[in-house]
Amino acid sequence: MSTLSSWNPRGPALSRMLAGTLVGVGALVMVSPLYFMFVFATHSRGAIFSSPPPLGPGSHTLDNLRTLLAALPFWRNVGWSLYVACASALLTVLLCSMAGYAFAMFRFRFRRALFVLVLGTMLVPQFLNMIPTFMVMDALHWINEPRALYVPGAASAFGIVFMRQYIASSLPREVIEAARLDGCGEFAVYWRIVLPLIGPALGTLGMISFIASWNSFLMPLIVMRSPSMYTVPLALRSLQSPTDTQWGALMFGSAIATLPLLVIYLLYSRRLVDGLTAGAVK
């Protein structure tokens, strides 16, 4: 009775209200840079640095677009970014699902050692690969070629580990054995049985690879030489100058570059979360 009499029903409600307030403030802090980027894309450089800064849309959108197109072949850069990101996502999904299936379902010599080696590559910082990557791309004559951006990282360690864990935890081995007994070859088992059953993981890995490739800056900086072959992050970085940066044009280009990622987030955010957690709870 003493426990029931001391229970305050307002306590949980107050905790929920406090948690909601903290989440709302955090969301506002996270969204505000994105909002100001879209706002500044419609203002001139002078208005952007005025005090106080503008809080609503301006009238310099077309001027910023003309400045951007005069400084860069921007639409060509966007096209190259889309091509590289799509190619990277498709190659990563294909190769990593094959490797993950092999690690999860096959028993072969040095399997554990090879998997540990794949895990170990995730510990190496990306910037340490800059010089070896450039030397390999130069030897292959791939400098200033888009394939240098999506071929080297297609079989990523993260993708292999992710697909291996998903397949091992959610794909019944009995289904694979039944398909083999029915006369399916290994590639037929992979193509007809495994791929349809791991669709959520394939979609998740494809989205992660697309976003990572779209946002990539270091690899294009290493292997790309011509401004017409730049991807969007590298092209926008080339607009910056110590003395004369056209911030309105830069904000406009950044807003355009953000739109595909916003579309992916709005359409597939729930599927992305479900795909990341499905293998862990089965």
N, C-alpha and C positions, 0 to 999 in steps of 0.2 A: 504493500500500500504506500509506503514512503517513497518508493521509486516512482510509482505512477503519479503520486501527488506532486513530485518535484519535476516531472517532465513538462517542458514548455513547448507547446506545438508551434510557437513562433520561431523556435530555434532553427529547424530545417528550412523554413521559408526564408529566413534571414540569410542563411548560408547560400541558398540558391540564388537569392537576389544579389548577394555580394559576388558570387561566382559569375553570374551573368554580366554584372557591371565590369568586372575585370576582363572578361572575354570581349565585351563590346569595346572597351578602351584599347585592348590589344589589337583588335581588328581594325579600329580606326587608325592606329599608328601604322599598321602594315599597309593599309590601303591608301593613306594620304600621299606617299610619294608617287604612286601610280596616278592618282587624281591630278596632282600638280603637273605631272609629265604631260597629260592630255591637255590641261589648261594652257601650259606654257607653249604647247605646239601651235596655239592660235594667236600668240602675241609676238611682238618684236623684241629684240634683245634689250632695248631700253626699258620697255615695260616690264620685262622679266626681272630686271635688277632695280626696279623702282621700289620705293618704300611708302606704304606697305605693298607687297607683291599682289598681282591680280589674283582674285579668287574665282572668277568666272571666265567664260569664253571671250576671246577677242576677235579682231577682224583681219588678222594678218596670216590666215591659214594659207591662202593662195600664194602670198609673197614668200612664205617659208618653203612651200613646195617648189616654187620656181628657183629659189636659192639652192635648195637641196639638189634639184635636177641639174642645175648649172655646175655644181661642184662635183657631182658623182653620176655615173650611170646607175642610178639607184634601183630602177626596176629590174635591170639585168642582175644586180647584186641580189635582189630578192628572189629572182628566178633561180640563180645558182644555189642560194641557201635552201630553197624548197627541194631542188633536185638532190643535193647532197644529203639533206635530212631524211628524205624518203628512201634514198638508196641505202643510207646507213641503217635505217630502221628495218628494212626488208632483209638486208644481209645479216644483220645482227640476230634477228628472229630466226632465220634459217640456220645459220651456223651454230648459234648457241643452243637451239633446241636439239640439233643433232648431237652436239657434244654432251649436253645434259642428259639426253636419253641414253647415250653410251655409258656415261658414268653411273647412271642410276640402275640400269637393267643388265648390263653386260658384266661378266667376270673375266678379266684378262690380266696378264702379268703387269706388274707395276701400276695397277690402277690407283691404289692409294697414294703412291709416290707422285704420280702425275697430278692427282687432284690437289695434293698439298702444294705442289709447284704452282698450280693455277691460283690457289689461295694466296701464296706468297707474293705473286705479282701485284696483288691488290695493295700491298704494303709499300710499293715503290712510288714515290711522288712523281707526278706527271712531268714536271719540269726536268727531271733527270734524264728523260728520254728525248729531250730536244735535239741534242747533237747526233745520237745514233739514228733517230728518225730522219733527220735531214740527210745524213750520209746514205741511208738506204734509199730514200726517195731520189736522191741525186744519181745514185748508181742505176736505178731503174728508169731514169729520165722521166720522172713523174713530177718534177718541179713545175709549178703553175698549172697542174692538171687536177681537175676535181676528184678523180679517183684516189689521189693521195690523201683525201680527207675522209673517205669512208671505207676503203679497203683495209688499212692497217689496224683499225680498231674494231673491225666487224666481229671477231670472236673475242669479245670482252670477257674478262674474268668474272665480273659481276653477273653478266648474262648467263655464263655457263653455270656458276654456282646457284643462281636463282632458278634456272630451269631444272638443274639436277635435284634440288631440294623439292621443288614442286612436283616433279614426276615421281620421285621416290615416295612422297607422302600421300599423293592423291591418285596415282595410276595403279590399279590392281595388276600384279604380275600374272595372275591367272588369265587375264584377257590377252596378254601378249603370248603366253604359252598356247592358248587356244587358237590364236591366229596362226602361229607357227605350225601347229598340228594340222590345220586346214590347208597347209601348203603355201602360205604367204612367205615370200622372201623378206629379208630384213628391211629393205627399203620400202617394200609394200606395207609391212607392219608399221613402219614409221609414218608413211604418208597417209595411209587409210585408217589406221587405228589410233596412233599416238596423237597426231596433230589435231584431229577433231576433239579429242578429250582434254587437250590442254589449251583450249581457246582463250580462257581468261588470262592465263599466264602469258600467252603470246601477245595478246593485246596490251597488257601492262608493260611488257618488255619493249614492245614496239613504240609505245608512247614515251617511255623513259628515254629510249635511244633517239627518238625524233627530237625531244626537247633538249637533250644533251648536245646533239649535233647542231641544232639551230642556235644554241647559245655559245657554241665553241669559239674561242678566240685564239688560243695558243697554237693549235695546229694550222689554221689558215695563216697566222703570222709567220710560221716557219716555212711553209712551202709555197705560198702564193706571192707572186711578184707584180702582176698587172692589176691595176685598179678595176678593170672590167671583169676580173675573175675573183674579186674579193667576195666573201660572204658578208652578210649584213653587219655583224658585230665589228668586223675589221674595217668595213667601209665607213661606218659611223665613227669609229675611232680616228680614222684619217681626217675627219672634219675638224678635230680638235687642234688648236694651235695655242702656243703660249701667249700670243698677243691679240689674235683676231678670230675668235671662235664665234660662229653664227649659231647662237644657242637656240634660237627659234627653229631654225632648220634642223638642228640636231635633235631637238625634242620631237619635231614632227616625224623624223625618220625613226626615232626610238618608239614612238607611238605605233607607227605602222609595223615595226618589227615585233611589237608585243601582241598585236591582234591575233595571229595564229595561235599563240600560247593561251590567250584568254579563251578562244573558241574551244581548244582542246580541254581546258579546265572546266568550262561550263558544260560541255557535252559528256565528258568521260571521267570526271573526277571521282564519281562513285565507283565506276568500274575499275579505275586505277587502284583505289583503296581496297576494293574487294579482291582484285587480283594479287595484291601484295600480301594480303592476310589469309587467302584461301588455303595455300599450302601449309601454313603454320597451324591451322586449327583442325585439319583433317587427320 
